[in-house]
Amino acid sequence: MFAENHKISVRQLEFMLLLYFFSTAVLFLPSDAAVAAGNSCWIVTILWGVAASLTALFLAYLGERHPSFTAIEWYESTFGKVIGTVFAFGLGGKLVFDGAMELRLFCDVVSSSMLPRTPLWLLIALTLLLCGMTASHGMECNARAAEILFYVVFIPLVLVLIFVAISTGYNRVLPIKMPDLEGIKKSTPYFAPLFQGLVVLLFVFPYLEKRKHSGRRIWLTCLSATAAVSVVVFLSLAVYGTDVLAEKMLPTLQMMERVSFSGIFLGRQDLFLLWLWMVTVFLYVSVILFFGTELCTRVFKSKVQRRKRWLVLWLPLIFVAAVLPKDMATAYWVRVRVAPWLSGIFFIVLPLMMLCIDAIKGRCRHE
């Protein structure tokens, strides 16, 4: 039973952020990182993870300055009603794009590995419908689901990674090389999806029960997620080596096939891990739908009780955006090229502008 207070705890927010880091990006990330940074791909992963953690800390600081604001109120208060509304619609476009690409890539992977005869549009529609049902129950539903499913996801994942670590050698990692500036720059498009889960920090603070030390806890949570993702990339490099890893399509799933638990429920780790990513995609798309309805409710100043009606708009928007790419390669290509710009604008540029304008206007006192 829900408390029906529409509030979530910082602990639940931590679980949400951890799960959002393990999006479909992690399925492709080891291969992409190896292409961009070679043998130093795992070090580049750490650097980008730290950058995402610093960005999360910065957004948390902004949220603590104005805890009753979502991004919509930030934009309107800083830039005025008209320009603020334009930025709000731009953020809505980012929500549609991120949710649709995440959904499309995951359904493509499921279709190719588990359900090759099922029409792709049907998989997208059914997954989106389930996400919409969760979104209709508000933020609290998503947070409680993340709190429960975290243990279902991460404890088995840690066990499988431990067995992978035990069963492999590490000569392919050597010699350890430090990444150069060109490799870091080249890897930027591939690591941008790691930032997409930070969108929760643009909306969550009015729903947060206790905000004390929330910035520090968010920072530590993102660092923990960085460590987990870095381990996945490091083990992928240790298993395959740079050249082979760069040619792999889904190296994370293929790496798990090295471990065999015959006779028990982990007989096929690839399908098991697809279930793990199904959880993260389900929660992420659900919260994207909820934030979409929240955005429309606040922009158009409609009653909170009518928030569910906005799902009628957001469900078809994300569905159409998800089915538009002709195949997985096209969807992946579009996300790699567009995601860095959207993340840079809405997670770094606009928040920095808002902080500067706040300082100029003298609004430095916390609410």
Buried (B, 14 or more C-beta within 10 A) or exposed (E): EEEEEEBBBBBBBBBBBBBBBBBBBBBBBBBBBBBBBBBBBBBBBBBBBBBBBEBBBBBBBBBBBBEEBBBBBBBBBBBEEEEBBEBBEBBBEBBBBBBBBBBBBBBBBBBEEEEEEEEBEEBBBEBBEEBBEBBBBBBBBBBBBBBEBBEEBBEBBEEBBEBBBEEBEEEBBEEEBEBEEEBBEBBBBBBBBBBBBBBBBBBBBBBBBEEEEBBEBBBBBBBBBBEBBBBBBBBBBBBBBBEBBBEBEBBBBBBBEBBEBEEEEBEEBBBBBBEBBBBBBBBBBBBBBBBBBBBBBBBEEBEEEEBBEBBEEBBEBBBEBBBEBEEBEEBBEBBBEBBBEBBBBBBBEBBEBBBEEBEEEEBEEEE
